Amino acid sequence: MDDEFDIQTFSYRELPKETLFKECTTFHLNDDDWQLTDEYFRLLWHTVNRQPLSLSSVRALQTALLSELHLIRNKENAERKRRPISRQEDIFHRFTALINEHAAREHAIAFYADCLCLTPNHLGAVIREVSGQTVMQWIHRHIIQQAKLQLKYSDLPVWQIAESLNFPNPSFFSKFFKRETGMTPAEYRNG
């Protein structure tokens, strides 16, 4: 994550099935779409923090936001069908899906290359060509994101977070975290 990284999230129960998405759905928003979704989030935040809380209003706003996101997803899918993706882009998309699914436990390039039936060198060349970053940068970024989420939003001790991210010991995890972020896990948690 960098200074331009921004994330907005909400949780919900019992929304209509047609408004839901698969786990780990991502959107590439243009400026207008970003502004619209941001307005929905601001309105949701304001509504949730108002007293008395109106659950029906919150549910209606969540449904409206999810409906807008479905429109955006449908627009993306239509555009994708018009423009065929290259083999390299296909490999990249499959690689990022594997990263999202396995990076917390699998840190080796060979694992991802095997899953994609490629050599590690070929996978590295494709990922660098498409994204401008190395396979390890992608793996490390995902591990750091997971670590940051656990450090900020859980009470798990650092050793347990290190274990959940498949590090051999907490010391190795702490050194990795400091090298990648410039601070220790404890400094990040308390910051």
MDTraj code that builds the backbone (N, CA, C; nanometers):
import mdtraj as md
import numpy as np

residues = "MET ASP ASP GLU PHE ASP ILE GLN THR PHE SER TYR ARG GLU LEU PRO LYS GLU THR LEU PHE LYS GLU CYS THR THR PHE HIS LEU ASN ASP ASP ASP TRP GLN LEU THR ASP GLU TYR PHE ARG LEU LEU TRP HIS THR VAL ASN ARG GLN PRO LEU SER LEU SER SER VAL ARG ALA LEU GLN THR ALA LEU LEU SER GLU LEU HIS LEU ILE ARG ASN LYS GLU ASN ALA GLU ARG LYS ARG ARG PRO ILE SER ARG GLN GLU ASP ILE PHE HIS ARG PHE THR ALA LEU ILE ASN GLU HIS ALA ALA ARG GLU HIS ALA ILE ALA PHE TYR ALA ASP CYS LEU CYS LEU THR PRO ASN HIS LEU GLY ALA VAL ILE ARG GLU VAL SER GLY GLN THR VAL MET GLN TRP ILE HIS ARG HIS ILE ILE GLN GLN ALA LYS LEU GLN LEU LYS TYR SER ASP LEU PRO VAL TRP GLN ILE ALA GLU SER LEU ASN PHE PRO ASN PRO SER PHE PHE SER LYS PHE PHE LYS ARG GLU THR GLY MET THR PRO ALA GLU TYR ARG ASN GLY".split()
xyz = np.array([
    [0.0845, -0.1179, 0.0000],
    [0.0000, 0.0000, 0.0000],
    [0.0886, 0.1237, 0.0000],
    [0.0406, 0.2264, -0.0652],
    [0.1135, 0.3521, -0.0643],
    [0.0185, 0.4642, -0.0221],
    [0.0648, 0.5878, -0.0305],
    [-0.0152, 0.7008, 0.0155],
    [-0.1452, 0.7168, -0.0620],
    [-0.1496, 0.6652, -0.1860],
    [-0.2699, 0.6789, -0.2668],
    [-0.3677, 0.5638, -0.2448],
    [-0.3288, 0.4651, -0.1654],
    [-0.4164, 0.3511, -0.1381],
    [-0.5311, 0.3950, -0.0493],
    [-0.6514, 0.3577, -0.0885],
    [-0.7684, 0.3903, -0.0089],
    [-0.8612, 0.2704, -0.0112],
    [-0.9153, 0.2372, 0.1012],
    [-1.0068, 0.1243, 0.1091],
    [-1.1284, 0.1656, 0.1897],
    [-1.2427, 0.1223, 0.1428],
    [-1.3662, 0.1446, 0.2159],
    [-1.4346, 0.0095, 0.2271],
    [-1.4906, -0.0183, 0.3422],
    [-1.5519, -0.1488, 0.3630],
    [-1.6720, -0.1362, 0.4551],
    [-1.7643, -0.2289, 0.4398],
    [-1.8750, -0.2400, 0.5329],
    [-1.9151, -0.3867, 0.5382],
    [-1.9818, -0.4220, 0.6445],
    [-2.0307, -0.5590, 0.6570],
    [-2.1817, -0.5556, 0.6642],
    [-2.2422, -0.6668, 0.6338],
    [-2.3875, -0.6706, 0.6269],
    [-2.4379, -0.8113, 0.6543],
    [-2.5654, -0.8194, 0.6855],
    [-2.6343, -0.9458, 0.7022],
    [-2.7649, -0.9390, 0.6251],
    [-2.8048, -1.0509, 0.5715],
    [-2.9382, -1.0675, 0.5147],
    [-2.9732, -0.9663, 0.4070],
    [-2.8815, -0.9423, 0.3151],
    [-2.9157, -0.8619, 0.1986],
    [-2.9626, -0.9559, 0.0875],
    [-3.0381, -0.9059, -0.0091],
    [-3.0835, -0.9923, -0.1183],
    [-2.9663, -1.0574, -0.1909],
    [-2.9793, -1.1858, -0.2239],
    [-2.8696, -1.2600, -0.2866],
    [-2.8230, -1.1973, -0.4171],
    [-2.9143, -1.1360, -0.4917],
    [-2.8752, -1.0772, -0.6208],
    [-2.7839, -0.9562, -0.6039],
    [-2.7703, -0.9027, -0.4833],
    [-2.6827, -0.7876, -0.4621],
    [-2.5434, -0.8288, -0.4141],
    [-2.5219, -0.9565, -0.3850],
    [-2.3955, -1.0003, -0.3273],
    [-2.2925, -1.0328, -0.4347],
    [-2.1647, -1.0312, -0.3941],
    [-2.0533, -1.0619, -0.4823],
    [-1.9764, -1.1795, -0.4266],
    [-1.8934, -1.2383, -0.5131],
    [-1.8017, -1.3413, -0.4665],
    [-1.7006, -1.2776, -0.3725],
    [-1.6403, -1.3614, -0.2896],
    [-1.5356, -1.3138, -0.2002],
    [-1.4206, -1.2577, -0.2831],
    [-1.3554, -1.1535, -0.2336],
    [-1.2382, -1.0915, -0.2975],
    [-1.2714, -1.0297, -0.4326],
    [-1.3887, -0.9711, -0.4470],
    [-1.4230, -0.9006, -0.5692],
    [-1.3555, -0.7648, -0.5661],
    [-1.2901, -0.7302, -0.6752],
    [-1.2247, -0.6001, -0.6842],
    [-1.2858, -0.5215, -0.7996],
    [-1.2782, -0.3902, -0.7897],
    [-1.3317, -0.3020, -0.8918],
    [-1.2247, -0.2024, -0.9311],
    [-1.2216, -0.1694, -1.0576],
    [-1.1328, -0.0651, -1.1078],
    [-1.2226, 0.0532, -1.1404],
    [-1.2300, 0.1469, -1.0487],
    [-1.3250, 0.2569, -1.0599],
    [-1.2638, 0.3761, -1.1321],
    [-1.3405, 0.4334, -1.2244],
    [-1.2975, 0.5605, -1.2820],
    [-1.3337, 0.6704, -1.1818],
    [-1.2985, 0.7930, -1.2115],
    [-1.3196, 0.9026, -1.1156],
    [-1.4668, 0.9212, -1.0802],
    [-1.5554, 0.9126, -1.1795],
    [-1.6986, 0.9300, -1.1524],
    [-1.7524, 0.8187, -1.0641],
    [-1.7143, 0.6932, -1.0943],
    [-1.7596, 0.5796, -1.0135],
    [-1.7061, 0.5898, -0.8713],
    [-1.5797, 0.6321, -0.8586],
    [-1.5207, 0.6460, -0.7254],
    [-1.5957, 0.7530, -0.6454],
    [-1.6259, 0.8640, -0.7096],
    [-1.6968, 0.9716, -0.6403],
    [-1.8355, 0.9248, -0.5960],
    [-1.9055, 0.8502, -0.6828],
    [-2.0383, 0.8004, -0.6477],
    [-2.0325, 0.7022, -0.5311],
    [-1.9402, 0.6056, -0.5361],
    [-1.9313, 0.5086, -0.4261],
    [-1.8868, 0.5780, -0.2977],
    [-1.7997, 0.6759, -0.3093],
    [-1.7559, 0.7509, -0.1917],
    [-1.8747, 0.8239, -0.1277],
    [-1.9619, 0.8800, -0.2088],
    [-2.0808, 0.9468, -0.1551],
    [-2.1719, 0.8477, -0.0827],
    [-2.1875, 0.7278, -0.1389],
    [-2.2657, 0.6245, -0.0710],
    [-2.2042, 0.5904, 0.0650],
    [-2.0716, 0.5728, 0.0681],
    [-2.0051, 0.5399, 0.1944],
    [-2.0207, 0.6518, 0.2963],
    [-2.0080, 0.7754, 0.2531],
    [-2.0255, 0.8879, 0.3454],
    [-2.1674, 0.8899, 0.4014],
    [-2.2644, 0.8670, 0.3141],
    [-2.4033, 0.8647, 0.3582],
    [-2.4291, 0.7477, 0.4528],
    [-2.3708, 0.6324, 0.4211],
    [-2.3822, 0.5171, 0.5115],
    [-2.3222, 0.5486, 0.6472],
    [-2.2017, 0.6068, 0.6459],
    [-2.1328, 0.6403, 0.7711],
    [-2.2169, 0.7366, 0.8541],
    [-2.2703, 0.8374, 0.7887],
    [-2.3534, 0.9358, 0.8585],
    [-2.4794, 0.8690, 0.9157],
    [-2.5414, 0.7820, 0.8373],
    [-2.6647, 0.7149, 0.8805],
    [-2.6383, 0.6203, 0.9968],
    [-2.5293, 0.5477, 0.9918],
    [-2.4952, 0.4532, 1.0986],
    [-2.4658, 0.5269, 1.2291],
    [-2.4083, 0.6453, 1.2201],
    [-2.3703, 0.7195, 1.3397],
    [-2.4791, 0.8126, 1.3919],
    [-2.5943, 0.8141, 1.3265],
    [-2.7069, 0.8967, 1.3714],
    [-2.7896, 0.8227, 1.4749],
    [-2.8447, 0.8962, 1.5680],
    [-2.9323, 0.8362, 1.6691],
    [-3.0731, 0.8895, 1.6509],
    [-3.1743, 0.8115, 1.6539],
    [-3.1681, 0.6662, 1.6679],
    [-3.1263, 0.6017, 1.5351],
    [-3.0630, 0.4867, 1.5465],
    [-3.0165, 0.4122, 1.4303],
    [-3.1356, 0.3547, 1.3551],
    [-3.1383, 0.3775, 1.2253],
    [-3.2446, 0.3236, 1.1408],
    [-3.1861, 0.2110, 1.0556],
    [-3.2056, 0.0877, 1.1011],
    [-3.1511, -0.0271, 1.0282],
    [-3.2103, -0.0389, 0.8889],
    [-3.3358, -0.0022, 0.8719],
    [-3.3954, -0.0117, 0.7383],
    [-3.3293, 0.0876, 0.6423],
    [-3.2919, 0.2062, 0.6910],
    [-3.2209, 0.3022, 0.6061],
    [-3.0818, 0.2516, 0.5705],
    [-3.0128, 0.1953, 0.6689],
    [-2.8789, 0.1409, 0.6437],
    [-2.8878, 0.0292, 0.5403],
    [-2.9828, -0.0616, 0.5585],
    [-2.9985, -0.1741, 0.4659],
    [-3.0315, -0.1235, 0.3247],
    [-3.1158, -0.0226, 0.3135],
    [-3.1519, 0.0333, 0.1831],
    [-3.0303, 0.0974, 0.1155],
    [-2.9491, 0.1704, 0.1924],
    [-2.8289, 0.2324, 0.1362],
    [-2.7274, 0.1271, 0.0926],
    [-2.7118, 0.0216, 0.1735],
    [-2.6203, -0.0861, 0.1357],
    [-2.6673, -0.1531, 0.0059],
    [-2.7956, -0.1790, -0.0040],
    [-2.8504, -0.2412, -0.1240],
    [-2.8296, -0.1514, -0.2453],
    [-2.8512, -0.0207, -0.2282],
    [-2.8310, 0.0735, -0.3380],
    [-2.6840, 0.0759, -0.3810],
    [-2.5931, 0.0785, -0.2843],
    [-2.4502, 0.0775, -0.3173],
    [-2.4134, -0.0507, -0.3914],
    [-2.4591, -0.1643, -0.3419],
    [-2.4274, -0.2903, -0.4076],
    [-2.4871, -0.2963, -0.5482],
    [-2.6043, -0.2375, -0.5671],
    [-2.6637, -0.2319, -0.7014],
    [-2.5769, -0.1493, -0.7955],
    [-2.5257, -0.0354, -0.7472],
    [-2.4347, 0.0464, -0.8282],
    [-2.3081, -0.0314, -0.8637],
    [-2.2554, -0.1050, -0.7653],
    [-2.1348, -0.1839, -0.7913],
    [-2.1624, -0.2939, -0.8939],
    [-2.2814, -0.3509, -0.8929],
    [-2.3174, -0.4500, -0.9953],
    [-2.3194, -0.3855, -1.1338],
    [-2.3708, -0.2634, -1.1423],
    [-2.3690, -0.1931, -1.2710],
    [-2.2255, -0.1712, -1.3188],
    [-2.1390, -0.1325, -1.2268],
    [-1.9976, -0.1112, -1.2608],
    [-1.9347, -0.2426, -1.3059],
    [-1.9620, -0.3517, -1.2325],
    [-1.9079, -0.4842, -1.2675],
    [-1.9570, -0.5267, -1.4064],
    [-2.0850, -0.5057, -1.4341],
    [-2.1405, -0.5424, -1.5654],
    [-2.0755, -0.4621, -1.6768],
    [-2.0497, -0.3329, -1.6498],
    [-1.9826, -0.2480, -1.7479],
    [-1.8403, -0.2989, -1.7727],
    [-1.7681, -0.3352, -1.6651],
    [-1.6325, -0.3905, -1.6780],
    [-1.6346, -0.5198, -1.7595],
    [-1.7300, -0.6081, -1.7293],
    [-1.7387, -0.7364, -1.8003],
    [-1.7676, -0.7164, -1.9483],
    [-1.8569, -0.6235, -1.9811],
    [-1.8888, -0.5952, -2.1213],
    [-1.7661, -0.5418, -2.1940],
    [-1.6921, -0.4539, -2.1270],
    [-1.5708, -0.3981, -2.1874],
    [-1.4649, -0.5067, -2.2081],
    [-1.4529, -0.5958, -2.1098],
    [-1.3570, -0.7051, -2.1191],
    [-1.3894, -0.7977, -2.2359],
    [-1.5183, -0.8215, -2.2608],
    [-1.5586, -0.9087, -2.3717],
    [-1.5287, -0.8449, -2.5062],
    [-1.5388, -0.7124, -2.5128],
    [-1.5079, -0.6419, -2.6379],
    [-1.3588, -0.6450, -2.6675],
    [-1.2787, -0.6432, -2.5637],
    [-1.1332, -0.6387, -2.5811],
    [-1.0747, -0.7697, -2.5295],
    [-1.0330, -0.8566, -2.6210],
    [-0.9757, -0.9831, -2.5740],
    [-0.8447, -0.9584, -2.4975],
    [-0.8241, -1.0355, -2.3922],
    [-0.7014, -1.0176, -2.3147],
    [-0.5911, -1.1059, -2.3723],
    [-0.4703, -1.0614, -2.3560],
    [-0.3551, -1.1367, -2.4064],
    [-0.3260, -1.2545, -2.3137],
    [-0.2442, -1.3442, -2.3601],
    [-0.2054, -1.4579, -2.2760],
    [-0.1352, -1.4091, -2.1502],
    [-0.0498, -1.3072, -2.1630],
    [0.0204, -1.2522, -2.0470],
    [-0.0784, -1.1946, -1.9452],
    [-0.1794, -1.1223, -1.9937],
    [-0.2799, -1.0666, -1.9023],
    [-0.3585, -1.1773, -1.8342],
    [-0.3882, -1.2829, -1.9083],
    [-0.4592, -1.3964, -1.8505],
    [-0.3755, -1.4611, -1.7400],
    [-0.2476, -1.4808, -1.7658],
    [-0.1579, -1.5370, -1.6642],
    [-0.1538, -1.4449, -1.5427],
    [-0.1437, -1.3140, -1.5665],
    [-0.1390, -1.2181, -1.4568],
    [-0.2657, -1.2255, -1.3718],
    [-0.3822, -1.2294, -1.4353],
    [-0.5082, -1.2354, -1.3601],
    [-0.5194, -1.3654, -1.2804],
    [-0.4769, -1.4764, -1.3401],
    [-0.4804, -1.6034, -1.2670],
    [-0.3794, -1.6011, -1.1526],
    [-0.2638, -1.5394, -1.1754],
    [-0.1621, -1.5269, -1.0704],
    [-0.2148, -1.4451, -0.9531],
    [-0.2785, -1.3300, -0.9806],
    [-0.3293, -1.2470, -0.8701],
    [-0.4404, -1.3191, -0.7937],
    [-0.5201, -1.4002, -0.8631],
    [-0.6233, -1.4784, -0.7933],
    [-0.5566, -1.5802, -0.7002],
    [-0.4484, -1.6434, -0.7469],
    [-0.3740, -1.7379, -0.6624],
    [-0.3115, -1.6675, -0.5428],
    [-0.2567, -1.5485, -0.5654],
    [-0.1973, -1.4699, -0.4565],
    [-0.3034, -1.4417, -0.3499],
    [-0.4198, -1.3963, -0.3929],
    [-0.5270, -1.3653, -0.2971],
    [-0.5671, -1.4885, -0.2172],
    [-0.5609, -1.6034, -0.2795],
    [-0.6040, -1.7261, -0.2131],
    [-0.4954, -1.7888, -0.1263],
    [-0.3689, -1.7813, -0.1691],
    [-0.2647, -1.8618, -0.1043],
    [-0.1480, -1.7862, -0.0413],
    [-0.1343, -1.6566, -0.0635],
    [-0.0121, -1.5875, -0.0203],
    [0.0111, -1.5920, 0.1296],
    [-0.0945, -1.6030, 0.2070],
    [-0.0754, -1.6099, 0.3524],
    [0.0007, -1.7358, 0.3919],
    [-0.0114, -1.8419, 0.3139],
    [0.0547, -1.9683, 0.3482],
    [0.1699, -2.0029, 0.2537],
    [0.1622, -1.9589, 0.1298],
    [0.2618, -1.9963, 0.0289],
    [0.3426, -1.8741, -0.0134],
    [0.4731, -1.8781, 0.0172],
    [0.5587, -1.7630, -0.0114],
    [0.6564, -1.7892, -0.1255],
    [0.6564, -1.9080, -0.1837],
    [0.7564, -1.9449, -0.2844],
    [0.7041, -1.9238, -0.4260],
    [0.7875, -1.8658, -0.5104],
    [0.7519, -1.8445, -0.6505],
    [0.7191, -1.9772, -0.7179],
    [0.7930, -2.0819, -0.6845],
    [0.7729, -2.2124, -0.7472],
    [0.6300, -2.2629, -0.7287],
    [0.5699, -2.2355, -0.6143],
    [0.4323, -2.2788, -0.5903],
    [0.3385, -2.2193, -0.6955],
    [0.3488, -2.0886, -0.7195],
    [0.2613, -2.0201, -0.8137],
    [0.2924, -2.0622, -0.9571],
    [0.4195, -2.0783, -0.9878],
    [0.4576, -2.1251, -1.1212],
    [0.3994, -2.2641, -1.1468],
    [0.4100, -2.3544, -1.0487],
    [0.3534, -2.4893, -1.0633],
    [0.2025, -2.4837, -1.0848],
    [0.1335, -2.4006, -1.0092],
    [-0.0125, -2.3887, -1.0231],
    [-0.0515, -2.3429, -1.1633],
    [0.0336, -2.2610, -1.2249],
    [0.0050, -2.2066, -1.3575],
    [0.0729, -2.2848, -1.4693],
    [0.1407, -2.3957, -1.4317],
    [0.2113, -2.4803, -1.5289],
    [0.3153, -2.4002, -1.6077],
    [0.3910, -2.3183, -1.5351],
    [0.4957, -2.2369, -1.5939],
    [0.6250, -2.2583, -1.5161],
    [0.7355, -2.2194, -1.5752],
    [0.8596, -2.2192, -1.4990],
    [0.8618, -2.0920, -1.4150],
    [0.9327, -2.0934, -1.3030],
    [0.9424, -1.9705, -1.2227],
    [0.9972, -1.8517, -1.3020],
    [1.0958, -1.8766, -1.3899],
    [1.1527, -1.7669, -1.4694],
    [1.0499, -1.7082, -1.5659],
    [0.9727, -1.7944, -1.6316],
    [0.8718, -1.7456, -1.7252],
    [0.7631, -1.6676, -1.6507],
    [0.7182, -1.7206, -1.5374],
    [0.6179, -1.6496, -1.4577],
    [0.6710, -1.5125, -1.4180],
    [0.7952, -1.5084, -1.3719],
    [0.8554, -1.3809, -1.3312],
    [0.8613, -1.2807, -1.4455],
    [0.8969, -1.3278, -1.5636],
    [0.9061, -1.2388, -1.6799],
    [0.7686, -1.1845, -1.7179],
    [0.6679, -1.2704, -1.7160],
    [0.5324, -1.2273, -1.7521],
    [0.4792, -1.1260, -1.6512],
    [0.4936, -1.1566, -1.5235],
    [0.4411, -1.0668, -1.4198],
    [0.5121, -0.9320, -1.4256],
    [0.6416, -0.9328, -1.4466],
    [0.7170, -0.8069, -1.4555],
    [0.6728, -0.7275, -1.5780],
    [0.6488, -0.7969, -1.6900],
    [0.6075, -0.7286, -1.8131],
    [0.4694, -0.6645, -1.7973],
    [0.3757, -0.7372, -1.7379],
    [0.2382, -0.6877, -1.7265],
    [0.2244, -0.5824, -1.6170],
    [0.2892, -0.6041, -1.5017],
    [0.2645, -0.5163, -1.3863],
    [0.3784, -0.4213, -1.3528],
    [0.4973, -0.4489, -1.4037],
    [0.6119, -0.3663, -1.3673],
    [0.6710, -0.4021, -1.2324],
    [0.6193, -0.5101, -1.1709],
    [0.6702, -0.5546, -1.0412],
    [0.7064, -0.7026, -1.0495],
    [0.7865, -0.7468, -0.9544],
    [0.8268, -0.8863, -0.9523],
    [0.7227, -0.9712, -0.8800],
    [0.7333, -1.1017, -0.9006],
    [0.6451, -1.1954, -0.8305],
    [0.6605, -1.1775, -0.6798],
    [0.7839, -1.1674, -0.6326],
    [0.8067, -1.1530, -0.4884],
    [0.7493, -1.0223, -0.4345],
    [0.7528, -0.9164, -0.5125],
    [0.6914, -0.7912, -0.4668],
    [0.5411, -0.8113, -0.4467],
    [0.4776, -0.8847, -0.5369],
    [0.3348, -0.9134, -0.5232],
    [0.3088, -0.9982, -0.3995],
    [0.3886, -1.1010, -0.3793],
    [0.3712, -1.1886, -0.2631],
    [0.3919, -1.1095, -0.1344],
    [0.5001, -1.0340, -0.1291],
    [0.5308, -0.9562, -0.0088],
    [0.4222, -0.8531, 0.0196],
    [0.3729, -0.7864, -0.0854],
    [0.2680, -0.6859, -0.0653],
    [0.1433, -0.7507, -0.0032],
    [0.1070, -0.8685, -0.0527],
    [-0.0118, -0.9348, 0.0016],
    [0.0114, -0.9775, 0.1472],
    [0.1286, -1.0301, 0.1760],
    [0.1603, -1.0706, 0.3137],
    [0.1535, -0.9493, 0.4070],
    [0.2106, -0.8376, 0.3643],
    [0.2097, -0.7166, 0.4459],
    [0.0668, -0.6666, 0.4660],
    [-0.0154, -0.6710, 0.3626],
    [-0.1551, -0.6294, 0.3781],
    [-0.2258, -0.7154, 0.4817],
    [-0.2055, -0.8469, 0.4735],
    [-0.2681, -0.9371, 0.5693],
    [-0.2160, -0.9100, 0.7110],
    [-0.0860, -0.8901, 0.7225],
    [-0.0267, -0.8626, 0.8534],
    [-0.0823, -0.7327, 0.9120],
    [-0.0903, -0.6288, 0.8301],
    [-0.1416, -0.5001, 0.8773],
    [-0.2860, -0.5124, 0.9236],
    [-0.3675, -0.5848, 0.8476],
    [-0.5070, -0.6038, 0.8876],
    [-0.5163, -0.6750, 1.0221],
    [-0.4373, -0.7804, 1.0383],
    [-0.4414, -0.8552, 1.1640],
    [-0.3868, -0.7728, 1.2802],
    [-0.2829, -0.6950, 1.2546],
    [-0.2256, -0.6128, 1.3611],
    [-0.3220, -0.5033, 1.4055],
    [-0.3916, -0.4411, 1.3116],
    [-0.4816, -0.3309, 1.3455],
    [-0.6172, -0.3772, 1.3957],
    [-0.6685, -0.4874, 1.3412],
    [-0.8076, -0.5231, 1.3675],
    [-0.8261, -0.6550, 1.4411],
    [-0.7208, -0.7031, 1.5055],
    [-0.7356, -0.8208, 1.5906],
    [-0.6493, -0.8010, 1.7145],
    [-0.6756, -0.8823, 1.8138],
    [-0.5954, -0.8785, 1.9360],
    [-0.4946, -0.9924, 1.9394],
    [-0.4749, -1.0586, 1.8257],
    [-0.3823, -1.1710, 1.8215],
    [-0.2409, -1.1242, 1.8550],
    [-0.1677, -1.2022, 1.9341],
    [-0.0271, -1.1664, 1.9592],
    [0.0544, -1.1813, 1.8295],
    [0.1651, -1.1101, 1.8240],
    [0.2485, -1.1093, 1.7028],
    [0.2920, -1.2504, 1.6656],
    [0.3249, -1.3337, 1.7654],
    [0.3697, -1.4686, 1.7323],
    [0.2601, -1.5472, 1.6601],
    [0.1338, -1.5224, 1.6964],
    [0.0235, -1.5939, 1.6321],
    [0.0006, -1.5416, 1.4900],
    [0.0178, -1.4140, 1.4702],
    [0.0067, -1.3568, 1.3355],
    [0.1189, -1.4121, 1.2482],
    [0.2399, -1.4186, 1.3030],
    [0.3530, -1.4758, 1.2291],
    [0.3226, -1.6200, 1.1891],
    [0.2660, -1.6943, 1.2807],
    [0.2312, -1.8339, 1.2530],
    [0.1229, -1.8429, 1.1453],
    [0.0215, -1.7574, 1.1528],
    [-0.0876, -1.7612, 1.0550],
    [-0.0393, -1.7255, 0.9149],
    [0.0702, -1.6492, 0.9063],
    [0.1272, -1.6104, 0.7775],
    [0.2435, -1.7003, 0.7363],
    [0.2575, -1.8125, 0.8058],
    [0.3537, -1.9175, 0.7703],
    [0.4997, -1.8734, 0.7811],
    [0.5304, -1.7928, 0.8825],
    [0.6694, -1.7572, 0.9094],
    [0.7260, -1.8576, 1.0079],
    [0.8546, -1.8927, 0.9950],
    [0.9120, -1.9942, 1.0833],
    [0.9155, -1.9538, 1.2300],
    [0.9251, -1.8219, 1.2552],
    [0.9242, -1.7745, 1.3942],
    [0.8897, -1.6254, 1.3960],
    [0.8509, -1.5737, 1.5126],
    [0.8116, -1.4321, 1.5223],
    [0.9254, -1.3351, 1.4891],
    [1.0482, -1.3745, 1.5195],
    [1.1616, -1.2875, 1.4916],
    [1.1778, -1.2657, 1.3412],
    [1.1656, -1.3740, 1.2646],
    [1.1767, -1.3636, 1.1190],
    [1.0641, -1.2763, 1.0639],
    [0.9423, -1.2943, 1.1164],
    [0.8290, -1.2124, 1.0745],
    [0.8548, -1.0655, 1.1061],
    [0.9030, -1.0359, 1.2260],
    [0.9283, -0.8969, 1.2658],
    [1.0327, -0.8312, 1.1766],
    [1.1395, -0.9052, 1.1446],
    [1.2433, -0.8504, 1.0556],
    [1.1863, -0.8241, 0.9164],
    [1.1070, -0.9185, 0.8658],
    [1.0431, -0.9027, 0.7349],
    [0.9520, -0.7801, 0.7357],
    [0.8685, -0.7680, 0.8386],
    [0.7728, -0.6567, 0.8487],
    [0.8472, -0.5236, 0.8541],
    [0.9539, -0.5170, 0.9335],
    [1.0309, -0.3919, 0.9459],
    [1.0989, -0.3568, 0.8138],
    [1.1530, -0.4574, 0.7448],
    [1.2187, -0.4326, 0.6166],
    [1.1183, -0.3786, 0.5141],
    [0.9968, -0.4306, 0.5144],
    [0.8958, -0.3913, 0.4159],
    [0.8252, -0.2604, 0.4494],
    [0.8091, -0.2299, 0.5780],
    [0.7286, -0.1129, 0.6174],
    [0.8081, -0.0036, 0.6870],
    [0.9275, -0.0368, 0.7359],
    [1.0071, 0.0617, 0.8087],
    [0.9742, 0.0693, 0.9564],
    [0.8846, -0.0179, 1.0043],
    [0.8516, -0.0203, 1.1473],
    [0.8275, -0.1641, 1.1909],
    [0.8373, -0.1873, 1.3199],
    [0.8132, -0.3203, 1.3728],
    [0.6629, -0.3445, 1.3794],
    [0.6209, -0.4714, 1.3915],
    [0.4775, -0.4982, 1.4068],
    [0.4175, -0.4244, 1.5274],
    [0.4893, -0.4197, 1.6376],
    [0.4377, -0.3499, 1.7571],
    [0.4223, -0.2007, 1.7305],
    [0.5203, -0.1397, 1.6641],
    [0.5113, 0.0028, 1.6312],
    [0.3910, 0.0297, 1.5410],
    [0.3688, -0.0598, 1.4428],
    [0.2553, -0.0415, 1.3517],
    [0.1230, -0.0546, 1.4294],
    [0.1157, -0.1554, 1.5143],
    [-0.0090, -0.1785, 1.5909],
    [-0.0404, -0.0599, 1.6817],
    [0.0614, -0.0035, 1.7431],
    [0.0398, 0.1058, 1.8385],
    [0.0365, 0.2440, 1.7728],
    [0.0718, 0.2507, 1.6451],
    [0.0804, 0.3793, 1.5768],
    [-0.0473, 0.4376, 1.5301],
])
top = md.Topology()
chain = top.add_chain()
for i, resn in enumerate(residues, 1):
    res = top.add_residue(resn, chain, resSeq=i)
    for name in ("N", "CA", "C"):
        top.add_atom(name, md.element.get_by_symbol(name[0]), res)
traj = md.Trajectory(xyz[None], top)
